[in-house]
Each structure stands twice: as C-alpha cells, then as structure tokens.
Amino acid sequence: MRRNYGAIGFVLLALILIPSLAQAHSASTFNVIIKQNDLQPNATQIEYNDSIMWYNADSRENITQRIVFDSDGDGLYNGSADWDSGEIYQDCNPASNNSSTACQESFTVWFNGTWGVGEYDYQSISSNGDIQNGTIVVIEHVEEITGPAVGSTFGSLDDDDVDPSDDDDDMKQIFLFIGIISAIGSIVLIVLLLRR
C-alpha cells in the first residue's frame, strides 16, 4: 500500500510541475516569396525564436536565387554570422534541366542565438545579376499581462460604514472553527488508537 501512495504522490507532483515547463512563445515560420522583380513581403517583422523561409517563385527559365546577408560588411558572405543560401531553384523535379544533387527550393534562417533581436538588411541575388533588397526586423517577445494591474483593488472603497474591528471578529471566528475541528479530530484519533 505504501508503494501506491508513493506512485500517487509522484503523479501529483508531476502534474503540478509539468505545466510550468510550457514555452512562453511557440516558434513560427514566416515565408518570403522570391518573384522576378519582387520579394513578398520585402519587409518582415517577427519575434525572437521565429524563422524566415524563402521560396523561389521566379518563373523565368534557368534563373536561380541566392539569399545573402553580410553581417561584417566586408562584401563577402563567408563570415560566421553571414548568410549565403547557395542557389535556390524554382523546381527541383528530376524532369527539369537541373541535374544537381544538392538542389534546394527554399532557405531557412532561425532568429535565435547567433541572429537575435535586431534589423537585418539582406539581398536576393538572381543568377542573371538582378538584386532585390529586403529587411527583417526581429523584436523581443513580450508576454501580455492578462490580470489586474499591480495595486488594483476590488469592491467599493466608499464604504465608510466598515468597522476595522469586524475583520478581527472574522479572524477570531475562523481560528475558533479551526480549533474545534482540530479538537474533534484529536478525540477521534485517540479513540481509534485506544481501540487497537
């Protein structure tokens, strides 16, 4: 029987602690569509821990796209905090002219860790040399407060008839009730012990 109490206690403890492990903000993925002369949207605002996924929807034949970000401003996209998607194809079907085994139709960047809160100006470079500029603004996630503000009071404050001694009388009645219940419980416990 003791093992059952231990298992029940463990389950109750787990039920109390598991909800506290819930994540405050679920990560979301936002899409940017690369078209012939347009990024849709070309300016995006997301929250920290979200991601952006770019898709190539440029319908021109044999045109690929590259998404690049130069964090250190050296004109190269090879730094540890730079992005270079490599070639993004519109279609990686075997029937297409693309025979590359590393064909990709999208590129994703997660904004958590290396790329955090801030503004990111990036470029989409077409294989024919066209360049489109885009911006991503990453903001900190802010929890909305759903409860009352600190210092809020409930009820009417205009009750001039309230006597402060009434609160003391209520507390005395509560303590008296607890004392009576404790005394009855003690008597029952003594009787049960004497019967053994």
HELIX and SHEET records of a PDB file:
HELIX    1   1 ARG A    2  LEU A   17  1                                  16    
HELIX    2   2 ILE A   18  LEU A   21  5                                   4    
HELIX    3   3 PRO A  164  ARG A  195  1                                  32    
SHEET    1   A 4 ASP A  38  GLN A  40  0                                        
SHEET    2   A 4 THR A  29  LYS A  35 -1                                        
SHEET    3   A 4 SER A  51  ASN A  56  1                                        
SHEET    4   A 4 SER A 106  TRP A 110 -1                                        
SHEET    1   B 5 ALA A  43  GLU A  47  0                                        
SHEET    2   B 5 ILE A 131  ILE A 139  1                                        
SHEET    3   B 5 GLY A 118  SER A 126 -1                                        
SHEET    4   B 5 GLN A  65  PHE A  69 -1                                        
SHEET    5   B 5 TRP A  83  ASP A  84 -1                                        
END                                                                             
